[in-house]
Amino acid sequence: MTNYFRQLTLPWLIALSLMLLFTALWYHYESKIMQRAQVQQFTSSLQFSIRPLLASKNPDLLKAQLNHLRYASVLPVSTIAVYSDTGRLISGTDKATLLPQFQPEQMQQEFQLLHEAGKLMAIQPMSSSAASSGYEEVIAGRNDDYYVVVQLEAPGNYSVWLVPVLVVAMLGWATLLIVLGGIGRVSQRQQTDISLLVHKLSQLKQGQLNSRLDDELVAELTPLKTALNELAGQQLNNRSRDDTEKNQFKQQITALTQSLTIEKQQSAQLHRLYEQNQLQQQQQLSQLRQLVHQPAVMPQIQLKRALHSQLMLVELTLATEPEPLTPLLLTEYLGRQLPHYRSILAEQNLALQLNEAPANALYQVALPENLLTTLLTALLRLSCHSEGITELTLTIQLSVTGSAGSLLLSVTGNGDGLLAPVRQQLVNPGQQSSHWQNIDSQIVTQIAAKLDASIDVQSLEGLGSTVSVRFSSADCQPVQVDRFKHVLLFDPQLTRLAERKAALGSLVTSVAQCADLSELQLKAKQHHYDAVLIFLPEPTELTAWLELIQALKQKTRVLCYAGADCIQMWREALGVAITAEPFCLDQLQQIQALDTINLPKLLVVDDNPTNLAFIQMLLKQQPLELSTANCAQQALQLCAVQQFDVILLDIQLPDMHGTEVAKQLRQMEAYQLTPILAFTAHALADEVASFKAAGMNDVIFKPLEVNKLQQILHWCSSAKTDNTGQ
């Protein structure tokens, strides 16, 4: 490679010489071109400067101007003269007489640059009409009668173009020296790479593992470097394969040792579990023997219940797999389980009440259904152990935040409170007891542990007890609920009345409540409801109740509930289906809501926005469909497309008098019998007569009050029931 570059030295010198010659010739030619262009530009500018002076025919002024232009020029001008086409000197600078005799052989029309006697002679033809002609004529060269002759000093040496030639020569030599230096460095690099390659081959021959070559070599030695690295890689792979096999043997030995240790631990754990299982089975057998050998002390019903509880406890103890989660709607689930819960308490003649949260009907929650049923059964049974108990209240309340929920299960009973062993087992679940009365409490504590639930116990002698279990659920999904618009609720117990109304909030838009028979009769006459819930009191005033329920059943759905102690008497007295308490929301969901078209439709026409807003607020909770209009034209348009049952019509409307609106309504076939009520602040007797003559049925005076509201509701009720138009 080095010899190759050395052979290129002579061609490089020849190329450099040719480049210098070409540079000198090119620069010389370029300087001539530039010189000619500068001189031609100067002579052209002379024409425009002397043109006015030629017209004036004043040689002195022309001479002075030529001298001025000579000294002002940047070119080496020695003499300027103006000749006629016959060669006569018209005017010139101070040395114009020294010019050689100018005699053009023929008419010249273009610029010429001549070399004479070591000087440059520039000849520029000029029109005879230079004094008056335009620039275009002078440039065109028409009528060339004059000549402008400019003599310039010719360049005397070649120093001007010799400098760039020398610069190029120096650059060429510098480049050549750099190339020669590079050739030397490449030669030295080759020697170094060869020495490194020999050293690595020696290491590889000796079996050293670090014989791989990672340094960069010259291109000619790259194949040798690749071959060397392949040999080094094979040697390293052989050594790595040996080390890997050794490590695998070590890992297998370690794994076998760990497996033996784990098997020993599992064997010991199984032995302990077996011993615990044997102990639990012995305890359970002991409990069963106690139950079997005490028939005189324990009634048969309690024995049956205790055996059932013991069976549930055994199943919980032996269960190893987690209970699967089931999507449940709590209202529907409680409706299915209610007969089972009622049968548990019926064995001891205990009454059951339910308290449900509104969210129970609005969300579907993922819960272990079997564990939930067992937990509720155990809560009810352990609460039955109290002395003097007559009633239990089961509370199921779901609270939802986002998609996470918290479920509270609570059983409250009256009487003397929980038995001490039961309460102690719930408070300290770690203690084991063989008493049969503690089986249900053990079930509760075990399920609470599985659900990661908290247990709260409140029990006071003579004041009853409450056992609560609260746990979380991470999956709560909202469900679509068909809501009732208006429901009437009757319960003589005010505390339960408030609880029932709160629970109905998820299924009913508006709940009208009452706790007195006379109030119930009034509300039943004035309004229409999608359903009526009646929790019957002690049997009194049977005739009034019979008439009321018969009237309600003709208009809507009626659900009647009564306690177990008086349900038979109510059934005989009323002759209708009466359900034994408790009531659950699922029973109401089974009823299909009546269509809203059955509600009376009221149209209120008034141009005062305040009056309309006040009327909407008063009638918001009433069982009717309310529409409003603020002028007569809007009211007539609404009546043309809809059928209203009652119209409350303002007399003083901005676009038409109320009586005229009533007359136009009476001309419509659909509104010939519809009640139209005049709505005015004041009216004399003759005005009231004019209202009725126009077809109005009654007069409602402003402002609207409660008794006047009842009057409107009466018209709505009568119009919907018989449509008599009275």
Secondary structure as UniProt FT lines:
FT   HELIX           2..7
FT   HELIX           9..56
FT   HELIX           59..72
FT   STRAND          77..84
FT   TURN            85..86
FT   STRAND          89..92
FT   TURN            94..95
FT   HELIX           96..98
FT   STRAND          112..116
FT   TURN            117..118
FT   STRAND          119..127
FT   TURN            128..132
FT   HELIX           135..140
FT   STRAND          144..153
FT   HELIX           159..205
FT   TURN            206..207
FT   TURN            209..210
FT   HELIX           219..221
FT   HELIX           222..292
FT   TURN            295..297
FT   HELIX           300..318
FT   STRAND          326..329
FT   HELIX           330..346
FT   TURN            347..349
FT   STRAND          351..356
FT   HELIX           358..361
FT   STRAND          363..367
FT   HELIX           369..383
FT   TURN            384..385
FT   TURN            387..388
FT   STRAND          391..401
FT   TURN            402..403
FT   STRAND          404..413
FT   HELIX           420..427
FT   TURN            429..430
FT   HELIX           436..438
FT   HELIX           439..451
FT   STRAND          454..460
FT   TURN            461..463
FT   STRAND          464..473
FT   STRAND          476..478
FT   STRAND          484..490
FT   HELIX           494..504
FT   TURN            505..507
FT   STRAND          508..514
FT   HELIX           517..526
FT   STRAND          531..535
FT   HELIX           542..555
FT   STRAND          557..562
FT   TURN            564..566
FT   HELIX           567..574
FT   STRAND          579..580
FT   HELIX           585..589
FT   HELIX           596..598
FT   STRAND          601..605
FT   HELIX           609..618
FT   TURN            619..621
FT   STRAND          625..629
FT   HELIX           632..641
FT   STRAND          646..650
FT   HELIX           658..666
FT   HELIX           669..671
FT   STRAND          676..680
FT   HELIX           685..693
FT   TURN            694..695
FT   STRAND          698..701
FT   HELIX           706..721
//
